């Protein structure tokens, strides 16, 4: 998990949604706990129960990724924060 190294890249004062890549996975939960431990306010932290499968079933978009120096998207598929 790269979140502990990249926590400073997350935007403050914005809603953060953490999503695990698999049904029943725990990485989204762990990522949420890391963000909370780093002082992100609880009202800005969300974790999608049942990961990407649940997110996709609801018809929400996925973003392919970003390069260092670009504005980080709220969600990413593949390598990422969760």
SULWOLIN-V48943 format. One record per backbone hydrogen bond with DSSP energy under -0.5 kcal/mol. NH is the residue of the N-H (numbers start at 0). CO is the residue of the C=O. If there is no record, write none. Layout:
BEGIN
nh=NH co=CO
nh=NH co=CO
END
This chain:
BEGIN
nh=1 co=79
nh=4 co=1
nh=5 co=1
nh=5 co=2
nh=6 co=2
nh=8 co=5
nh=9 co=6
nh=13 co=10
nh=15 co=43
nh=17 co=15
nh=17 co=45
nh=19 co=47
nh=24 co=21
nh=29 co=25
nh=30 co=26
nh=31 co=27
nh=32 co=28
nh=33 co=29
nh=34 co=30
nh=35 co=31
nh=36 co=32
nh=37 co=33
nh=38 co=35
nh=39 co=34
nh=43 co=40
nh=44 co=41
nh=45 co=15
nh=45 co=43
nh=47 co=17
nh=48 co=46
nh=50 co=47
nh=51 co=19
nh=53 co=49
nh=53 co=50
nh=54 co=50
nh=55 co=51
nh=56 co=52
nh=57 co=53
nh=58 co=55
nh=59 co=54
nh=69 co=66
nh=76 co=62
END
